[in-house]
Amino acid sequence: MATFRCLQSGNTVNFTYQHDIDSMRGHSGYVLVDDKGEDVKVESESKVLPMTAPVQVKRMGRPRKAMAAA
């Protein structure tokens, strides 16, 4: 069983299932609390994102009509 504390409101929530505990560890708005009531710092895994050039997205729909010169 694990207890998490909300950083915004200060409310505590208890979780028993491992799936729920793992998903809350990744949540930035909650902090794991130990048995004594002290916050435990949890190291989060960081992914390295490759830097790529932006891709232009083609507009959806029909192209605009070309205006005839008068």
C-alpha positions, 0 to 999 in steps of 0.5 A: 500500500502506498500513500500519495499527497497532492501538491496543490491541495495537500490531500492524501490518497491511498493505493493498494494495486501496483498498477495504480502506484506505478501510474501515480509515481509518474504523475507530477502533481503527487508526491509519495509519502512514507510511513512517517508522513514525510515526502519521498523524492522519486526519481522519474525516468527521462526520455531523450527526444531526438531533435528533428526538423518540423514537418509541414502539414498539408491543409485539409480541404479544397484549395482556394480559388485563384482570383482573376485579374481585372 
